Amino acid sequence: MLLIYGFHAISSRLRQNSAGMVEIYLDRERHDPRARELLQQAEEKGVRIIFMERQRLDGMAGSDKHQGVVAKVEEAKQYHDVFDVLETLSEPALLLVLDGVQDPHNLGACLRVADAMGAHAVVVPKDRAAGLNATVRKVASGAAETVPFVTVTNLARSLREIKEAGVWVLGAAGEAQSDLFSVKLEGPTAWVLGAEGEGLRRLTRETCDQLVSIPMFGSVESLNVSVASGICLYETRRQRNGLK
């Protein structure tokens, strides 16, 4: 069992997998429309609501950022091999690989854009990277429950295995000679992005099939990893769907 918090994350979980929701704990002082809507949604799904003091919710969530609602849920399936995902696909793979992203807010935002762009999985290394915790799930606004999250022991080795499976591995790097608008993205693709500031680690960079830069037209020199992920994934979908 695990705890998630925040109205958006809990409402999304109710819509997508209410059978995996054990019970919801709601601030007894909340009588606003958002709380009433959640109460109605939980009642329709047959999920128990327990009212309690906000201080108890603070203790359960480990912070006061829960918005007055916490839920106990069954943990979603965990993936430790990207091939568990690849073998289920009926279209060219689209993966988002994150190298050393340690900020849970960035990871949550990356999961959210991965869901929006139809990425089939988010792949992260086991060490020196954020994992799925309550903060990530809240920021992801339900995407942590819909996008397969694959934790691998050795990222470079996993990338080599992904390449052997016929997936073209592209690393996002500001100094790359090829830019996003010059590469073909219609086949199986894995985008690899590093943490803002540090970028891709050397071994990860060397393992990629190709390095690609995002064209920048303003004065800023870099983008947040979730923003960069969204741009790369969107351009991939644009090319696949033949959009102009």
NUGUKE-971467 format. One line per field, with one value per atom (N, C-alpha, C, O): residue number from 1; atom name; x, y, z. Coordinates in steps of 0.2 Angstrom, whole numbers. Example, Ala and Ser with C-alpha at 12.3 -4.5 7.8 and 13.67 -1.06 7.14 Angstrom:
BEGIN
i c(1,1,1,1,2,2,2,2);
at c(N,CA,C,O,N,CA,C,O);
px c(66,62,66,71,64,68,64,67);
py c(-28,-22,-16,-17,-11,-5,0,6);
pz c(39,39,39,42,35,36,39,40);
***
This chain:
BEGIN
i c(1,1,1,1,2,2,2,2,3,3,3,3,4,4,4,4,5,5,5,5,6,6,6,6,7,7,7,7,8,8,8,8,9,9,9,9,10,10,10,10,11,11,11,11,12,12,12,12,13,13,13,13,14,14,14,14,15,15,15,15,16,16,16,16,17,17,17,17,18,18,18,18,19,19,19,19,20,20,20,20,21,21,21,21,22,22,22,22,23,23,23,23,24,24,24,24,25,25,25,25,26,26,26,26,27,27,27,27,28,28,28,28,29,29,29,29,30,30,30,30,31,31,31,31,32,32,32,32,33,33,33,33,34,34,34,34,35,35,35,35,36,36,36,36,37,37,37,37,38,38,38,38,39,39,39,39,40,40,40,40,41,41,41,41,42,42,42,42,43,43,43,43,44,44,44,44,45,45,45,45,46,46,46,46,47,47,47,47,48,48,48,48,49,49,49,49,50,50,50,50,51,51,51,51,52,52,52,52,53,53,53,53,54,54,54,54,55,55,55,55,56,56,56,56,57,57,57,57,58,58,58,58,59,59,59,59,60,60,60,60,61,61,61,61,62,62,62,62,63,63,63,63,64,64,64,64,65,65,65,65,66,66,66,66,67,67,67,67,68,68,68,68,69,69,69,69,70,70,70,70,71,71,71,71,72,72,72,72,73,73,73,73,74,74,74,74,75,75,75,75,76,76,76,76,77,77,77,77,78,78,78,78,79,79,79,79,80,80,80,80,81,81,81,81,82,82,82,82,83,83,83,83,84,84,84,84,85,85,85,85,86,86,86,86,87,87,87,87,88,88,88,88,89,89,89,89,90,90,90,90,91,91,91,91,92,92,92,92,93,93,93,93,94,94,94,94,95,95,95,95,96,96,96,96,97,97,97,97,98,98,98,98,99,99,99,99,100,100,100,100,101,101,101,101,102,102,102,102,103,103,103,103,104,104,104,104,105,105,105,105,106,106,106,106,107,107,107,107,108,108,108,108,109,109,109,109,110,110,110,110,111,111,111,111,112,112,112,112,113,113,113,113,114,114,114,114,115,115,115,115,116,116,116,116,117,117,117,117,118,118,118,118,119,119,119,119,120,120,120,120,121,121,121,121,122,122,122,122,123,123,123,123,124,124,124,124,125,125,125,125,126,126,126,126,127,127,127,127,128,128,128,128,129,129,129,129,130,130,130,130,131,131,131,131,132,132,132,132,133,133,133,133,134,134,134,134,135,135,135,135,136,136,136,136,137,137,137,137,138,138,138,138,139,139,139,139,140,140,140,140,141,141,141,141,142,142,142,142,143,143,143,143,144,144,144,144,145,145,145,145,146,146,146,146,147,147,147,147,148,148,148,148,149,149,149,149,150,150,150,150,151,151,151,151,152,152,152,152,153,153,153,153,154,154,154,154,155,155,155,155,156,156,156,156,157,157,157,157,158,158,158,158,159,159,159,159,160,160,160,160,161,161,161,161,162,162,162,162,163,163,163,163,164,164,164,164,165,165,165,165,166,166,166,166,167,167,167,167,168,168,168,168,169,169,169,169,170,170,170,170,171,171,171,171,172,172,172,172,173,173,173,173,174,174,174,174,175,175,175,175,176,176,176,176,177,177,177,177,178,178,178,178,179,179,179,179,180,180,180,180,181,181,181,181,182,182,182,182,183,183,183,183,184,184,184,184,185,185,185,185,186,186,186,186,187,187,187,187,188,188,188,188,189,189,189,189,190,190,190,190,191,191,191,191,192,192,192,192,193,193,193,193,194,194,194,194,195,195,195,195,196,196,196,196,197,197,197,197,198,198,198,198,199,199,199,199,200,200,200,200,201,201,201,201,202,202,202,202,203,203,203,203,204,204,204,204,205,205,205,205,206,206,206,206,207,207,207,207,208,208,208,208,209,209,209,209,210,210,210,210,211,211,211,211,212,212,212,212,213,213,213,213,214,214,214,214,215,215,215,215,216,216,216,216,217,217,217,217,218,218,218,218,219,219,219,219,220,220,220,220,221,221,221,221,222,222,222,222,223,223,223,223,224,224,224,224,225,225,225,225,226,226,226,226,227,227,227,227,228,228,228,228,229,229,229,229,230,230,230,230,231,231,231,231,232,232,232,232,233,233,233,233,234,234,234,234,235,235,235,235,236,236,236,236,237,237,237,237,238,238,238,238,239,239,239,239,240,240,240,240,241,241,241,241,242,242,242,242,243,243,243,243,244,244,244,244);
at c(N,CA,C,O,N,CA,C,O,N,CA,C,O,N,CA,C,O,N,CA,C,O,N,CA,C,O,N,CA,C,O,N,CA,C,O,N,CA,C,O,N,CA,C,O,N,CA,C,O,N,CA,C,O,N,CA,C,O,N,CA,C,O,N,CA,C,O,N,CA,C,O,N,CA,C,O,N,CA,C,O,N,CA,C,O,N,CA,C,O,N,CA,C,O,N,CA,C,O,N,CA,C,O,N,CA,C,O,N,CA,C,O,N,CA,C,O,N,CA,C,O,N,CA,C,O,N,CA,C,O,N,CA,C,O,N,CA,C,O,N,CA,C,O,N,CA,C,O,N,CA,C,O,N,CA,C,O,N,CA,C,O,N,CA,C,O,N,CA,C,O,N,CA,C,O,N,CA,C,O,N,CA,C,O,N,CA,C,O,N,CA,C,O,N,CA,C,O,N,CA,C,O,N,CA,C,O,N,CA,C,O,N,CA,C,O,N,CA,C,O,N,CA,C,O,N,CA,C,O,N,CA,C,O,N,CA,C,O,N,CA,C,O,N,CA,C,O,N,CA,C,O,N,CA,C,O,N,CA,C,O,N,CA,C,O,N,CA,C,O,N,CA,C,O,N,CA,C,O,N,CA,C,O,N,CA,C,O,N,CA,C,O,N,CA,C,O,N,CA,C,O,N,CA,C,O,N,CA,C,O,N,CA,C,O,N,CA,C,O,N,CA,C,O,N,CA,C,O,N,CA,C,O,N,CA,C,O,N,CA,C,O,N,CA,C,O,N,CA,C,O,N,CA,C,O,N,CA,C,O,N,CA,C,O,N,CA,C,O,N,CA,C,O,N,CA,C,O,N,CA,C,O,N,CA,C,O,N,CA,C,O,N,CA,C,O,N,CA,C,O,N,CA,C,O,N,CA,C,O,N,CA,C,O,N,CA,C,O,N,CA,C,O,N,CA,C,O,N,CA,C,O,N,CA,C,O,N,CA,C,O,N,CA,C,O,N,CA,C,O,N,CA,C,O,N,CA,C,O,N,CA,C,O,N,CA,C,O,N,CA,C,O,N,CA,C,O,N,CA,C,O,N,CA,C,O,N,CA,C,O,N,CA,C,O,N,CA,C,O,N,CA,C,O,N,CA,C,O,N,CA,C,O,N,CA,C,O,N,CA,C,O,N,CA,C,O,N,CA,C,O,N,CA,C,O,N,CA,C,O,N,CA,C,O,N,CA,C,O,N,CA,C,O,N,CA,C,O,N,CA,C,O,N,CA,C,O,N,CA,C,O,N,CA,C,O,N,CA,C,O,N,CA,C,O,N,CA,C,O,N,CA,C,O,N,CA,C,O,N,CA,C,O,N,CA,C,O,N,CA,C,O,N,CA,C,O,N,CA,C,O,N,CA,C,O,N,CA,C,O,N,CA,C,O,N,CA,C,O,N,CA,C,O,N,CA,C,O,N,CA,C,O,N,CA,C,O,N,CA,C,O,N,CA,C,O,N,CA,C,O,N,CA,C,O,N,CA,C,O,N,CA,C,O,N,CA,C,O,N,CA,C,O,N,CA,C,O,N,CA,C,O,N,CA,C,O,N,CA,C,O,N,CA,C,O,N,CA,C,O,N,CA,C,O,N,CA,C,O,N,CA,C,O,N,CA,C,O,N,CA,C,O,N,CA,C,O,N,CA,C,O,N,CA,C,O,N,CA,C,O,N,CA,C,O,N,CA,C,O,N,CA,C,O,N,CA,C,O,N,CA,C,O,N,CA,C,O,N,CA,C,O,N,CA,C,O,N,CA,C,O,N,CA,C,O,N,CA,C,O,N,CA,C,O,N,CA,C,O,N,CA,C,O,N,CA,C,O,N,CA,C,O,N,CA,C,O,N,CA,C,O,N,CA,C,O,N,CA,C,O,N,CA,C,O,N,CA,C,O,N,CA,C,O,N,CA,C,O,N,CA,C,O,N,CA,C,O,N,CA,C,O,N,CA,C,O,N,CA,C,O,N,CA,C,O,N,CA,C,O,N,CA,C,O,N,CA,C,O,N,CA,C,O,N,CA,C,O,N,CA,C,O,N,CA,C,O,N,CA,C,O,N,CA,C,O,N,CA,C,O,N,CA,C,O,N,CA,C,O,N,CA,C,O,N,CA,C,O,N,CA,C,O,N,CA,C,O,N,CA,C,O,N,CA,C,O,N,CA,C,O,N,CA,C,O,N,CA,C,O,N,CA,C,O,N,CA,C,O,N,CA,C,O,N,CA,C,O,N,CA,C,O,N,CA,C,O,N,CA,C,O,N,CA,C,O,N,CA,C,O,N,CA,C,O,N,CA,C,O,N,CA,C,O,N,CA,C,O,N,CA,C,O,N,CA,C,O,N,CA,C,O,N,CA,C,O,N,CA,C,O,N,CA,C,O,N,CA,C,O,N,CA,C,O,N,CA,C,O,N,CA,C,O,N,CA,C,O);
px c(4,0,4,10,2,5,0,-6,3,-1,0,6,-5,-5,-9,-14,-8,-12,-12,-9,-17,-19,-25,-26,-29,-36,-35,-39,-31,-30,-28,-30,-22,-20,-25,-25,-29,-34,-40,-42,-42,-47,-46,-50,-39,-37,-37,-39,-34,-34,-41,-42,-46,-53,-56,-59,-54,-57,-53,-57,-47,-43,-43,-43,-43,-42,-45,-41,-51,-55,-54,-54,-54,-53,-47,-47,-42,-35,-35,-30,-41,-41,-44,-50,-40,-43,-48,-53,-45,-50,-46,-40,-51,-49,-50,-55,-45,-45,-46,-41,-51,-52,-53,-55,-50,-50,-57,-61,-59,-66,-69,-75,-64,-66,-67,-69,-66,-67,-74,-76,-78,-84,-85,-91,-80,-80,-82,-82,-83,-85,-81,-83,-74,-69,-70,-70,-71,-72,-78,-78,-83,-90,-90,-93,-86,-85,-82,-84,-76,-73,-77,-77,-81,-85,-90,-92,-93,-98,-95,-97,-89,-85,-83,-84,-81,-79,-86,-85,-91,-98,-100,-102,-99,-101,-96,-99,-90,-85,-85,-82,-89,-89,-83,-82,-80,-74,-75,-78,-73,-74,-71,-65,-74,-71,-71,-76,-65,-64,-62,-58,-66,-65,-60,-61,-55,-51,-48,-49,-44,-41,-35,-32,-34,-29,-22,-18,-21,-15,-13,-7,-18,-17,-15,-11,-18,-17,-9,-6,-7,0,5,10,3,7,7,13,2,1,5,9,4,8,15,19,17,24,25,31,19,20,13,8,13,6,4,-1,7,5,0,-1,-4,-9,-15,-20,-17,-23,-29,-35,-28,-33,-36,-41,-32,-35,-29,-24,-29,-24,-28,-34,-25,-28,-23,-18,-26,-22,-24,-30,-19,-20,-16,-10,-18,-13,-8,-10,-2,4,3,1,4,3,9,14,8,13,20,20,25,32,36,35,39,43,50,53,54,61,65,71,61,63,59,53,62,58,55,50,58,55,48,44,46,39,34,29,37,33,33,28,39,40,36,33,36,32,25,22,22,15,12,6,17,16,13,16,8,6,8,6,12,14,22,24,25,32,33,30,38,39,41,44,39,41,42,38,49,51,54,57,53,57,62,59,68,73,76,78,76,79,85,85,90,97,99,101,98,100,95,98,89,84,82,79,84,84,78,76,76,70,63,62,60,53,48,44,49,44,45,41,52,54,51,49,52,50,43,40,39,32,29,25,33,31,33,29,38,40,35,33,33,27,21,18,20,13,14,9,20,20,21,19,24,24,17,16,13,6,3,-1,4,0,2,-2,9,11,11,14,8,7,14,14,19,25,23,18,26,24,28,25,33,36,41,43,42,47,53,51,59,64,69,71,71,76,81,79,86,91,89,86,91,89,93,90,99,103,104,103,105,105,100,101,94,88,82,82,77,71,67,67,63,59,52,50,47,40,38,37,38,35,29,26,26,20,20,16,26,27,27,23,30,30,23,21,19,13,8,4,9,5,6,1,12,14,12,10,12,11,3,1,-1,-8,-11,-16,-10,-13,-8,-9,-3,1,5,7,7,11,7,10,0,-4,-5,-7,-3,-5,1,1,7,13,17,19,19,24,30,33,32,38,43,42,49,54,60,63,62,68,74,72,79,84,91,92,94,101,106,110,107,112,109,107,109,106,109,106,116,120,118,117,118,117,110,109,105,98,97,93,101,100,103,100,109,111,106,106,103,98,92,89,90,85,87,82,93,95,95,93,97,97,90,89,85,78,75,69,79,77,75,72,76,74,80,85,78,83,84,79,90,91,94,99,90,92,93,89,99,101,100,102,96,95,102,103,105,111,112,111,113,113,118,117,124,129,129,133,124,123,123,120,126,126,119,117,116,109,104,104,99,93,87,86,82,76,72,69,73,69,72,69,78,82,82,84,79,80,73,68,73,67,65,69,59,56,50,46,50,44,45,39,51,51,52,51,53,54,59,65,57,62,62,57,68,69,73,78,69,73,76,73,82,86,88,91,86,87,90,88,95,98,95,91,97,95,97,103,93,95,102,103,106,113,118,123,117,122,121,126,115,114,116,115,117,118,125,130,126,132,136,133,143,147,145,144,145,143,136,135,131,125,125,122,129,130,133,131,138,142,137,139,132,128,123,120,121,116,118,123,113,114,116,120,112,113,111,107,115,113,110,111,105,100,99,98,100,98,91,89,89,82,84,87,81,82,80,74,84,82,82,86,76,75,75,74,76,76,83,88,83,89,91,97,86,88,92,92,97,101,99,102,95,93,86,83,83,76,75,80,70,69,68,65,70,70,63,62,57,51,48,45,50,49,52,49,59,62,59,59,57,54,48,47,44,38,39,35,44,45,48,45,52,55,49,49,45,40,34,32,33,28,30,26,37,39,39,37,40,40,33,31,28,21,19,15,21,19,21,18,28,30,26,25,25,21,14,12,11,4,4,-2,9,9,7,4,7,5,9,15,7,10,12,15);
py c(-6,0,6,6,12,18,24,23,29,35,40,41,43,48,54,53,60,66,71,71,76,81,79,73,84,83,80,75,83,80,73,69,72,65,60,54,61,57,56,50,61,61,57,53,58,54,47,43,45,38,35,29,39,36,35,30,39,38,32,28,31,26,19,14,19,13,13,13,14,15,8,9,3,-4,-4,-8,0,0,5,6,9,14,11,9,11,8,12,11,18,23,30,31,35,42,46,45,50,54,61,64,64,71,76,74,82,87,88,90,87,88,95,97,100,107,109,115,105,107,105,99,111,110,113,115,115,119,114,108,117,113,107,102,109,103,97,92,99,93,89,83,93,90,86,80,88,84,78,73,78,72,67,61,70,66,62,56,65,62,57,52,59,54,48,42,48,43,38,32,42,38,34,28,37,33,27,22,28,22,17,12,19,15,15,10,20,21,25,30,22,25,31,32,36,42,43,41,45,46,53,55,56,63,64,60,68,69,76,80,77,84,85,80,91,93,91,89,92,90,83,81,78,71,70,66,74,73,75,72,81,83,77,76,74,68,62,59,61,55,57,53,63,65,67,67,69,71,78,80,82,89,92,88,98,102,103,108,100,101,97,96,94,88,91,87,98,101,98,100,95,93,86,84,82,75,71,72,65,59,53,52,49,42,36,37,31,25,20,19,19,15,9,9,4,-2,1,4,-1,1,-2,-8,2,0,-4,-5,-8,-13,-9,-4,-12,-9,-13,-19,-10,-13,-12,-7,-17,-17,-19,-20,-20,-22,-19,-20,-15,-11,-15,-14,-22,-26,-29,-31,-28,-30,-25,-27,-19,-14,-15,-15,-15,-16,-21,-21,-27,-33,-32,-36,-27,-26,-21,-20,-18,-12,-15,-20,-11,-12,-6,-6,-1,4,5,2,9,10,13,18,11,13,20,23,23,30,30,30,31,30,37,40,38,44,41,38,43,40,46,51,46,52,50,45,53,52,57,62,54,58,64,69,63,68,67,62,71,70,74,72,79,83,80,79,78,74,79,76,85,89,89,89,89,88,81,80,76,69,69,66,72,72,75,73,81,85,81,81,77,73,67,66,64,59,62,59,68,71,73,71,75,76,70,69,65,58,55,52,56,54,58,55,64,69,67,67,65,64,56,54,52,45,41,36,43,39,33,32,27,21,19,14,23,21,27,30,28,32,28,24,28,24,28,34,26,30,25,19,27,23,22,27,17,15,20,22,22,26,33,34,38,45,48,52,46,48,48,44,52,52,46,43,43,38,40,46,35,37,38,33,44,45,49,51,51,55,62,64,65,72,71,75,66,64,63,65,59,57,63,63,67,73,78,80,79,83,80,84,74,70,70,69,72,73,67,67,61,55,51,45,54,51,45,41,46,41,34,29,34,28,26,20,30,28,26,22,29,28,23,24,18,13,16,20,15,18,12,8,13,7,9,14,6,7,2,-4,4,0,1,6,-5,-5,-1,3,-2,0,4,0,10,14,13,12,13,12,5,5,0,-6,-7,-10,-4,-4,-1,-3,5,8,4,4,1,-4,-9,-11,-12,-17,-14,-18,-8,-5,-4,-5,-2,-1,-8,-8,-13,-20,-22,-26,-19,-21,-17,-17,-13,-9,-2,1,0,7,12,11,18,23,27,30,28,31,38,39,43,50,54,54,57,61,68,71,71,79,82,81,86,90,96,97,102,108,110,114,106,107,103,103,98,94,97,103,94,97,97,101,91,90,93,93,96,99,95,91,97,93,93,88,98,99,95,95,93,90,82,79,79,72,69,72,63,59,55,51,55,53,48,48,45,41,34,30,31,24,24,29,18,17,22,22,26,31,31,30,32,33,40,41,45,51,51,48,53,53,60,63,62,68,68,64,73,73,79,83,79,85,92,92,97,103,105,105,108,110,105,107,99,94,90,88,90,86,79,76,76,69,67,71,61,59,56,55,56,54,48,47,42,36,35,32,39,39,43,40,48,52,47,47,44,39,33,31,31,26,28,23,34,36,35,36,34,33,40,41,45,52,57,56,63,68,74,75,77,81,87,87,93,99,102,101,106,109,116,120,118,125,130,129,135,140,147,149,151,157,163,169,162,168,169,167,171,173,168,168,163,158,153,151,150,145,137,133,136,130,129,135,123,122,117,113,118,113,106,106,101,94,92,89,94,92,96,93,102,106,104,103,102,99,92,91,88,82,83,79,88,89,91,89,95,97,91,91,87,82,76,74,75,70,73,69,79,82,82,80,84,84,77,76,72,65,63,60,65,63,67,65,73,78,74,74,72,69,62,61,58,52,53,49,58,60,64,65,66,69,76,79,79,86,91,90,97,102,108,113);
pz c(0,0,0,3,-3,-3,-2,-3,0,0,-5,-7,-8,-13,-10,-6,-13,-10,-16,-21,-14,-19,-23,-25,-24,-27,-35,-36,-38,-45,-46,-49,-42,-42,-40,-43,-34,-32,-36,-37,-39,-44,-50,-53,-53,-58,-57,-61,-51,-49,-48,-50,-46,-45,-52,-53,-57,-64,-67,-71,-66,-70,-67,-70,-60,-56,-49,-45,-49,-43,-39,-32,-42,-39,-34,-29,-36,-32,-27,-24,-26,-21,-14,-15,-9,-3,1,2,3,6,5,4,6,5,12,15,14,20,18,15,21,19,25,30,24,29,31,27,37,39,39,39,38,37,30,29,25,18,16,16,14,12,5,3,2,-4,-10,-9,-16,-22,-24,-26,-23,-25,-21,-23,-14,-9,-11,-10,-12,-13,-20,-20,-25,-31,-30,-33,-26,-24,-20,-21,-16,-12,-16,-15,-21,-26,-30,-31,-32,-36,-33,-35,-26,-22,-21,-21,-19,-18,-24,-24,-30,-36,-37,-40,-35,-36,-30,-31,-25,-19,-15,-12,-15,-11,-4,-4,1,8,9,7,12,14,21,25,24,31,32,30,37,38,44,49,44,50,50,45,55,56,52,50,50,45,48,44,54,57,56,55,56,55,48,46,43,36,35,31,39,38,40,36,45,47,42,41,40,35,28,26,26,20,21,16,27,28,26,26,25,23,24,25,22,22,15,14,10,3,0,-6,5,2,0,-3,1,-1,3,1,8,13,11,13,6,5,3,0,6,6,4,7,0,-1,0,-2,2,3,-4,-5,-7,-14,-14,-11,-18,-20,-25,-29,-24,-28,-35,-36,-40,-47,-48,-45,-54,-56,-57,-61,-55,-56,-61,-61,-65,-71,-70,-67,-71,-70,-77,-77,-82,-88,-94,-94,-98,-103,-108,-111,-109,-113,-111,-116,-105,-103,-106,-107,-107,-111,-118,-121,-121,-128,-131,-137,-128,-131,-131,-135,-128,-128,-134,-135,-137,-141,-148,-151,-151,-158,-162,-168,-160,-164,-162,-157,-166,-165,-158,-156,-154,-147,-147,-151,-141,-140,-132,-128,-131,-124,-122,-126,-115,-112,-107,-102,-108,-103,-100,-103,-93,-89,-86,-82,-87,-84,-79,-80,-72,-67,-65,-62,-66,-64,-57,-55,-52,-45,-42,-36,-45,-42,-43,-49,-38,-39,-43,-46,-42,-46,-53,-57,-55,-62,-65,-70,-61,-63,-64,-69,-59,-60,-66,-69,-67,-73,-80,-85,-80,-85,-86,-92,-81,-82,-85,-89,-83,-85,-93,-96,-95,-102,-106,-112,-103,-106,-107,-113,-102,-103,-109,-113,-109,-114,-121,-125,-122,-128,-130,-135,-126,-128,-127,-131,-123,-122,-119,-115,-121,-119,-112,-109,-110,-104,-102,-107,-96,-93,-90,-86,-92,-90,-86,-88,-80,-75,-72,-71,-70,-67,-59,-57,-56,-50,-45,-40,-46,-42,-44,-50,-40,-41,-46,-50,-44,-48,-43,-39,-45,-41,-43,-48,-38,-39,-38,-36,-38,-37,-30,-26,-28,-21,-21,-27,-16,-15,-19,-22,-19,-22,-29,-33,-32,-39,-41,-47,-38,-40,-40,-44,-35,-35,-41,-44,-42,-48,-54,-59,-55,-61,-62,-68,-57,-58,-61,-66,-59,-62,-67,-68,-70,-75,-72,-76,-66,-62,-62,-61,-63,-63,-70,-71,-75,-82,-86,-91,-85,-89,-85,-80,-89,-86,-84,-88,-77,-75,-74,-69,-77,-78,-74,-76,-69,-65,-67,-66,-70,-72,-68,-65,-67,-63,-66,-63,-73,-77,-83,-88,-83,-89,-95,-100,-95,-102,-105,-111,-101,-103,-106,-111,-102,-104,-111,-115,-112,-118,-124,-129,-123,-128,-129,-135,-124,-126,-130,-134,-128,-132,-139,-143,-140,-147,-151,-157,-147,-150,-152,-157,-149,-150,-156,-158,-159,-165,-164,-168,-158,-156,-157,-154,-160,-161,-155,-153,-152,-146,-147,-150,-146,-147,-140,-136,-140,-134,-135,-140,-130,-131,-128,-122,-132,-130,-134,-140,-130,-133,-138,-142,-138,-142,-148,-153,-149,-155,-161,-162,-166,-173,-176,-180,-175,-178,-174,-167,-177,-172,-173,-178,-169,-168,-175,-177,-179,-185,-191,-196,-190,-196,-195,-200,-190,-189,-190,-189,-193,-194,-188,-185,-186,-180,-181,-176,-186,-188,-185,-185,-184,-182,-174,-171,-171,-164,-161,-164,-156,-154,-146,-143,-144,-136,-136,-138,-132,-131,-124,-119,-124,-117,-116,-119,-110,-107,-100,-96,-99,-93,-88,-91,-82,-78,-80,-83,-79,-81,-78,-72,-82,-79,-81,-84,-78,-79,-86,-89,-88,-95,-94,-89,-100,-100,-98,-99,-94,-92,-98,-103,-97,-103,-106,-112,-101,-104,-107,-112,-104,-107,-114,-119,-115,-121,-126,-132,-124,-129,-131,-137,-128,-129,-134,-138,-135,-139,-146,-148,-151,-158,-161,-165,-158,-161,-156,-151,-156,-151,-155,-161,-152,-155,-151,-145,-154,-150,-152,-157,-147,-148,-150,-146,-156,-158,-153,-151,-152,-147,-150,-154,-150,-153,-149,-151,-142,-138,-134,-137,-128,-125,-120,-118,-118,-113,-116,-122,-112,-115,-114,-117,-109,-108,-105,-104,-105,-104,-98,-97,-94,-89,-92,-98,-89,-92,-94,-99,-90,-92,-98,-103,-99,-105,-111,-116,-110,-116,-118,-124,-113,-114,-118,-123,-116,-120,-127,-132,-128,-135,-139,-145,-137,-141,-142,-148,-137,-138,-143,-147,-142,-147,-154,-158,-155,-162,-165,-171,-161,-163,-165,-170,-161,-162,-169,-173,-169,-175,-182,-186,-182,-188,-189,-195,-184,-185,-188,-192,-185,-187,-194,-196,-196,-203,-202,-207,-196,-195,-198,-199,-200,-203,-198,-199);
***
